[in-house]
Amino acid sequence: MNRASQPLQQRQQLLLVRSAELRRSFAREAQVLQPPLALADQVLSAWQWLRAHPQVPLAAAAVLVVLRPRRAWRLGWRLWSGWQMWQRVRQRLQPFAGGGGPGGLGGLSGLSGLGGLGTSGRQRPPKNPRR
């Protein structure tokens, strides 16, 4: 029985060595991703902080309106236009978002906020087909 298990033990040792090599190689190659992922973590943390403290951006907007009303209108208009464009793009990409099968874009419907932070979890009513 011991002789029969010897090739299996050798194979197991080879697989363990190979696994360790692959882990080291992956760790070495993943170092390139550390700076962009750290930046993404900072952006996400800032977004979460702003969501928890909505008075800060509202106060900044109020100061901007009082001190520079023309600039506030311009910025507001740009934000509104950008939001409308984003809604149109999402609507046009919606047919590709389903299923995640071949040729589909997978979970595109999850693009409504940063990791779902901006969504309330409720379904949207269907669009008016006359528009």
Secondary structure, 3 states (H helix, E strand, C coil): CHHHHHHHHHHHHHHHHHHHHHHHHHHHHHHHHHHHHHHHHHHHHHHHHHHHCCHHHHHHHHHHHHHCHHHHHHHHHHHHHHHHHHHHHHHHHHHHHCCCCCCCCCCHHHHHCHHHCCCCCCCCCCCCCCC
